Amino acid sequence: MCKDPLHDLLVALPKCEQHLHLEGTLEPPLLFKLASENGVSLPSSQDDPAFTSVETLLERYQGFTSLDDFLHYYFIGMTVLVKASDFEALAWNYLVRAKKDNVAHAEVFFDPQAHTERGIDYVTVFQGYQTACKRATAELGISTELIVCFLRHLPPSSAESTYNSALKDLRSGAIAGIGLSSTEKGNPPKLFQSVYTAAERLGIRRTAHAGEEADVSYMRGALEDLHIQRVDHGIRLPEDPMLMADFARQKILVTMCPVSNVKLRCVESVSDLPIKRYLDEGVQFSINSDDPAYFGAYIQANYCAVQEAFKLNIEDWQRIASASINGSWCFASRKQELQAELEAVMASFQ
């Protein structure tokens, strides 16, 4: 817990999480439990000592050297997810945890390709996650949206196949939009232009990871080649002031993940992120947790890390929270409810 004078405000803010990978919320206790239940063989302790116990795996998570180093463990972890009930349990555990951090609205990524590639049907994945999301709305009061995320280390044809599998749910609104993640360098946005163009023609919302480990050209590519409506991570805009001005003018939301960027060595510390620059330049952004089970920091911890690094004022946080609401993909009526909640909280801290 941060000891900043604004900590109580940070706790009270109604939060919108727009950059959260459900598979990235797989905590080691559930990982080992599902591996046992489903008969999934994890690496032996001789092959990788990290898998000796819950404690050793958590310790290994503290020492990621790069995005690809993290992804190695990320993709091993999700092999334990087999049944629809596994996906439901995973999402439900995250949503219960999110409620404790006062998350009011969550837009969450899921990675069908990582499961269909190992023989799990798309419908199994989707229905498990959808069940948890519906339950969260009914029991926790958290509104949710699902975003199908393509894996850029796989061929574009695989993304197109996944898009076709999800198309019915995208057109119905059961899935809010499409995204793009995984290894960034060497996999520029343009490779996925075809599937994004098809989605745009149908009015399907679009986001993509860009400007995380790769340079700002990937952010320009996401905007110009994929016609994204928001961008995930997006920490490289200061490398291209003209592009930064475009993002500000078009009000393209940047879904930032401060602790993730430090853990994966994209920056040395949270203070190196362009938080203040974005505020000064009018770039809209939100604060998110990305893969909190692997980085040890859910959304509240990310809010606190930003405050400890930048000592923002109340008005700054109102702008950040408001931008996260406005940049959400929920109905206008839900945005109005969230803005009213935010205004009530801000009034109590004036």
C-alpha positions as CSV (number, residue, x, y, z in Angstrom):
1,M,0.0,0.0,0.0
2,C,1.3,3.4,-0.9
3,K,1.6,6.0,1.8
4,D,0.8,9.0,-0.4
5,P,-1.8,11.5,1.0
6,L,-4.0,10.7,-2.0
7,H,-4.1,7.0,-1.3
8,D,-7.7,7.0,-0.1
9,L,-8.7,8.8,-3.3
10,L,-6.9,6.2,-5.4
11,V,-8.8,3.4,-3.6
12,A,-12.2,5.2,-3.9
13,L,-11.9,6.0,-7.6
14,P,-14.3,3.8,-9.8
15,K,-11.9,2.0,-12.1
16,C,-12.2,0.9,-15.6
17,E,-9.7,-1.8,-16.6
18,Q,-9.1,-2.0,-20.4
19,H,-5.9,-3.9,-20.6
20,L,-6.1,-7.2,-18.8
21,H,-5.4,-10.6,-20.2
22,L,-7.6,-13.2,-18.5
23,E,-4.9,-15.9,-19.0
24,G,-2.5,-13.5,-17.3
25,T,-4.5,-13.8,-14.0
26,L,-3.7,-17.4,-13.6
27,E,-2.2,-17.5,-10.1
28,P,0.2,-20.4,-9.3
29,P,-2.1,-22.1,-6.8
30,L,-4.9,-22.4,-9.4
31,L,-2.3,-23.4,-12.1
32,F,-1.0,-26.3,-10.0
33,K,-4.6,-27.3,-9.0
34,L,-5.9,-27.4,-12.5
35,A,-2.8,-29.2,-13.8
36,S,-3.5,-32.0,-11.2
37,E,-7.3,-32.1,-12.0
38,N,-6.8,-32.2,-15.7
39,G,-3.8,-34.5,-15.9
40,V,-1.6,-31.8,-17.5
41,S,2.1,-32.4,-17.2
42,L,4.1,-29.3,-16.3
43,P,7.8,-29.1,-16.7
44,S,9.6,-31.2,-14.2
45,S,11.6,-29.6,-11.4
46,Q,14.7,-31.0,-13.0
47,D,13.9,-29.3,-16.4
48,D,12.8,-26.1,-14.8
49,P,13.2,-25.7,-11.0
50,A,10.6,-22.9,-11.1
51,F,7.9,-25.6,-11.3
52,T,9.0,-27.2,-8.0
53,S,6.3,-25.4,-6.0
54,V,3.9,-22.5,-5.9
55,E,6.6,-20.5,-4.0
56,T,9.4,-21.2,-6.6
57,L,7.2,-20.3,-9.5
58,L,6.2,-17.0,-7.8
59,E,9.9,-16.4,-7.2
60,R,10.7,-17.0,-10.9
61,Y,8.0,-14.5,-11.9
62,Q,10.0,-11.8,-10.1
63,G,12.9,-12.2,-12.6
64,F,11.6,-11.9,-16.1
65,T,14.3,-10.6,-18.5
66,S,12.1,-9.7,-21.4
67,L,8.6,-10.0,-23.0
68,D,9.5,-13.3,-24.5
69,D,10.8,-14.6,-21.2
70,F,7.5,-13.8,-19.7
71,L,5.5,-15.3,-22.6
72,H,7.4,-18.6,-22.2
73,Y,5.8,-19.0,-18.7
74,Y,2.5,-17.4,-19.8
75,F,1.9,-20.0,-22.5
76,I,3.0,-22.9,-20.3
77,G,0.6,-21.8,-17.6
78,M,-2.5,-21.7,-19.8
79,T,-2.0,-25.4,-20.9
80,V,-3.8,-26.3,-17.6
81,L,-7.0,-24.7,-18.9
82,V,-9.1,-27.4,-20.5
83,K,-12.7,-27.4,-19.5
84,A,-15.2,-24.5,-19.8
85,S,-15.4,-24.5,-16.0
86,D,-11.6,-23.9,-15.9
87,F,-12.0,-20.7,-17.9
88,E,-15.0,-19.7,-15.9
89,A,-13.1,-20.2,-12.6
90,L,-10.1,-18.2,-13.9
91,A,-12.2,-15.2,-15.0
92,W,-14.3,-15.4,-11.9
93,N,-11.3,-15.3,-9.6
94,Y,-10.0,-12.2,-11.4
95,L,-13.4,-10.4,-11.2
96,V,-13.7,-11.1,-7.5
97,R,-10.2,-9.7,-7.0
98,A,-11.0,-6.7,-9.2
99,K,-14.0,-5.9,-7.1
100,K,-11.7,-5.4,-4.1
101,D,-9.8,-2.8,-6.1
102,N,-13.1,-1.0,-6.9
103,V,-13.1,-2.0,-10.6
104,A,-16.5,-0.9,-11.9
105,H,-16.0,-1.9,-15.5
106,A,-13.6,-4.4,-17.0
107,E,-12.8,-5.0,-20.7
108,V,-10.7,-8.2,-20.8
109,F,-8.6,-9.9,-23.4
110,F,-8.7,-13.6,-24.1
111,D,-6.5,-15.6,-26.4
112,P,-8.4,-18.3,-28.3
113,Q,-5.5,-19.3,-30.5
114,A,-3.4,-20.4,-27.5
115,H,-6.1,-22.9,-26.7
116,T,-7.4,-24.0,-30.1
117,E,-3.7,-24.7,-31.1
118,R,-3.8,-27.4,-28.5
119,G,-7.2,-28.8,-29.3
120,I,-9.5,-26.8,-27.1
121,D,-12.6,-25.7,-29.0
122,Y,-13.2,-21.9,-29.3
123,V,-16.7,-22.3,-27.9
124,T,-15.4,-23.9,-24.7
125,V,-13.1,-21.0,-24.1
126,F,-15.7,-18.3,-24.9
127,Q,-18.5,-19.9,-23.0
128,G,-16.4,-20.3,-19.9
129,Y,-15.3,-16.7,-19.9
130,Q,-18.8,-15.4,-20.8
131,T,-20.4,-17.3,-17.9
132,A,-18.1,-15.6,-15.4
133,C,-18.6,-12.2,-16.9
134,K,-22.4,-12.5,-16.7
135,R,-22.1,-13.7,-13.2
136,A,-19.9,-10.7,-12.3
137,T,-22.5,-8.3,-13.5
138,A,-25.3,-10.0,-11.6
139,E,-23.4,-10.7,-8.3
140,L,-20.7,-8.1,-8.2
141,G,-22.1,-5.2,-10.1
142,I,-19.1,-5.1,-12.5
143,S,-19.9,-4.5,-16.1
144,T,-17.7,-6.4,-18.5
145,E,-16.7,-6.7,-22.2
146,L,-14.7,-9.4,-23.8
147,I,-12.0,-8.7,-26.5
148,V,-10.7,-11.5,-28.7
149,C,-6.9,-11.1,-28.9
150,F,-4.9,-12.4,-31.8
151,L,-1.4,-13.7,-31.2
152,R,1.1,-11.9,-33.5
153,H,3.8,-14.6,-33.2
154,L,1.4,-16.9,-35.1
155,P,0.7,-16.5,-38.8
156,P,-1.9,-14.0,-39.9
157,S,-3.9,-16.8,-41.4
158,S,-4.3,-18.1,-37.8
159,A,-5.7,-14.7,-36.8
160,E,-8.1,-14.8,-39.7
161,S,-9.3,-18.3,-38.7
162,T,-9.9,-17.1,-35.1
163,Y,-11.7,-14.0,-36.4
164,N,-14.0,-16.2,-38.4
165,S,-14.7,-18.4,-35.4
166,A,-15.5,-15.4,-33.3
167,L,-17.4,-13.5,-35.9
168,K,-20.9,-14.5,-34.8
169,D,-20.1,-13.3,-31.3
170,L,-18.4,-10.1,-32.6
171,R,-21.5,-9.2,-34.7
172,S,-23.9,-9.9,-31.8
173,G,-21.9,-7.8,-29.4
174,A,-21.1,-10.7,-27.1
175,I,-17.5,-9.8,-27.9
176,A,-16.8,-6.1,-27.9
177,G,-13.9,-6.0,-30.3
178,I,-10.5,-7.4,-31.5
179,G,-7.0,-6.9,-30.2
180,L,-3.4,-8.0,-31.0
181,S,-0.7,-9.1,-28.6
182,S,2.3,-11.4,-28.0
183,T,5.9,-10.9,-29.4
184,E,6.0,-7.3,-30.8
185,K,9.4,-6.9,-32.4
186,G,9.5,-8.5,-35.9
187,N,5.7,-8.7,-36.1
188,P,4.6,-5.3,-37.3
189,P,0.9,-4.3,-37.3
190,K,0.8,-4.4,-41.2
191,L,1.0,-8.2,-41.2
192,F,-2.6,-8.2,-39.7
193,Q,-4.1,-5.5,-42.0
194,S,-6.4,-7.9,-43.7
195,V,-8.2,-9.1,-40.7
196,Y,-8.4,-5.6,-39.2
197,T,-9.8,-4.3,-42.5
198,A,-12.5,-7.0,-42.5
199,A,-13.4,-6.0,-38.9
200,E,-13.5,-2.3,-39.8
201,R,-15.9,-2.9,-42.6
202,L,-18.4,-4.4,-40.2
203,G,-17.9,-1.6,-37.6
204,I,-16.1,-3.9,-35.1
205,R,-14.0,-2.1,-32.6
206,R,-10.2,-2.4,-32.9
207,T,-7.2,-2.1,-30.6
208,A,-3.7,-3.5,-30.7
209,H,-0.6,-3.7,-28.5
210,A,2.0,-1.3,-29.9
211,G,4.9,0.7,-28.6
212,E,5.7,-1.7,-25.7
213,E,9.1,-3.3,-26.5
214,A,9.2,-2.0,-30.1
215,D,9.7,1.6,-31.3
216,V,7.1,4.2,-32.1
217,S,6.8,3.0,-35.7
218,Y,4.7,0.2,-34.5
219,M,2.3,2.7,-33.0
220,R,2.1,4.5,-36.3
221,G,1.6,1.2,-38.1
222,A,-1.3,0.4,-35.7
223,L,-3.0,3.7,-36.5
224,E,-2.3,3.9,-40.2
225,D,-2.5,0.2,-41.2
226,L,-5.0,-1.2,-38.7
227,H,-7.0,1.9,-38.1
228,I,-7.1,1.1,-34.4
229,Q,-9.4,3.1,-32.1
230,R,-7.2,2.7,-29.1
231,V,-3.7,1.3,-28.4
232,D,-2.4,-1.0,-25.7
233,H,0.8,-0.1,-23.8
234,G,1.7,2.7,-26.2
235,I,4.6,4.2,-24.2
236,R,6.7,5.3,-27.2
237,L,4.8,8.4,-28.4
238,P,7.4,10.9,-27.2
239,E,9.7,9.4,-29.9
240,D,7.3,11.0,-32.5
241,P,5.8,14.3,-31.4
242,M,3.6,14.6,-34.6
243,L,2.1,11.1,-33.9
244,M,1.6,12.1,-30.3
245,A,-0.3,15.1,-31.5
246,D,-2.5,12.9,-33.7
247,F,-3.3,10.6,-30.8
248,A,-4.3,13.6,-28.7
249,R,-6.4,15.2,-31.4
250,Q,-8.2,12.0,-32.2
251,K,-8.6,11.1,-28.5
252,I,-7.2,7.6,-29.0
253,L,-7.0,6.0,-25.6
254,V,-3.6,4.5,-24.6
255,T,-4.1,1.6,-22.1
256,M,-0.9,1.9,-20.0
257,C,0.4,-0.9,-17.7
258,P,3.1,0.7,-15.5
259,V,4.2,-2.3,-13.4
260,S,4.2,-4.6,-16.4
261,N,6.5,-2.2,-18.3
262,V,9.0,-2.3,-15.4
263,K,8.8,-6.1,-14.9
264,L,9.5,-6.7,-18.6
265,R,12.3,-4.2,-18.7
266,C,10.7,-1.9,-21.2
267,V,11.7,0.9,-18.7
268,E,13.8,0.9,-15.6
269,S,11.2,2.4,-13.4
270,V,7.7,3.7,-13.4
271,S,9.1,7.3,-13.3
272,D,10.5,6.7,-16.8
273,L,7.1,6.3,-18.3
274,P,5.6,9.3,-20.2
275,I,2.7,9.8,-17.7
276,K,3.3,13.5,-17.1
277,R,4.1,14.1,-20.8
278,Y,0.8,12.6,-21.8
279,L,-1.1,14.7,-19.3
280,D,0.7,17.8,-20.6
281,E,0.1,16.9,-24.3
282,G,-3.5,15.9,-23.9
283,V,-3.0,12.2,-24.7
284,Q,-5.9,10.2,-23.2
285,F,-4.7,7.1,-21.2
286,S,-5.8,4.7,-18.6
287,I,-3.9,2.7,-15.9
288,N,-4.2,-1.1,-16.0
289,S,-2.6,-4.3,-14.7
290,D,-2.0,-6.4,-17.9
291,D,-1.0,-9.8,-16.5
292,P,-1.2,-9.3,-12.7
293,A,-0.6,-12.9,-11.6
294,Y,2.8,-12.8,-13.3
295,F,3.8,-9.2,-12.3
296,G,2.4,-9.2,-8.8
297,A,0.4,-6.1,-9.1
298,Y,-3.3,-5.7,-9.8
299,I,-4.9,-2.4,-10.8
300,Q,-4.8,-0.7,-7.4
301,A,-1.1,-1.4,-7.1
302,N,-0.6,0.1,-10.5
303,Y,-2.5,3.3,-9.5
304,C,-0.3,3.5,-6.4
305,A,2.9,3.0,-8.3
306,V,2.0,5.9,-10.6
307,Q,1.2,8.1,-7.7
308,E,4.4,7.3,-5.9
309,A,6.4,8.0,-9.0
310,F,4.7,11.2,-10.2
311,K,2.9,12.8,-7.2
312,L,-0.1,13.6,-9.3
313,N,-2.8,15.9,-7.9
314,I,-6.5,15.4,-7.6
315,E,-7.3,17.0,-10.9
316,D,-4.8,14.8,-12.7
317,W,-6.5,11.7,-11.3
318,Q,-9.9,13.0,-12.3
319,R,-8.6,13.4,-15.9
320,I,-7.2,9.9,-15.9
321,A,-10.3,8.3,-14.5
322,S,-12.6,10.2,-16.8
323,A,-10.5,9.3,-19.8
324,S,-10.7,5.6,-18.9
325,I,-14.5,5.9,-18.7
326,N,-14.8,7.8,-22.0
327,G,-12.5,5.4,-23.8
328,S,-14.4,2.3,-22.7
329,W,-16.4,0.2,-25.1
330,C,-19.6,0.0,-23.0
331,F,-22.9,1.6,-23.7
332,A,-23.3,5.4,-23.3
333,S,-25.7,4.8,-20.5
334,R,-23.1,2.9,-18.5
335,K,-20.5,5.6,-19.2
336,Q,-23.0,8.1,-17.7
337,E,-23.4,6.0,-14.6
338,L,-19.6,5.7,-14.2
339,Q,-19.1,9.4,-14.7
340,A,-21.7,10.1,-12.0
341,E,-19.8,7.8,-9.7
342,L,-16.6,9.5,-10.4
343,E,-18.1,13.0,-9.8
344,A,-19.5,11.8,-6.5
345,V,-16.1,10.5,-5.4
346,M,-14.3,13.7,-6.5
347,A,-16.8,15.9,-4.7
348,S,-16.1,14.0,-1.5
349,F,-12.3,14.7,-1.8
350,Q,-12.6,18.4,-2.6
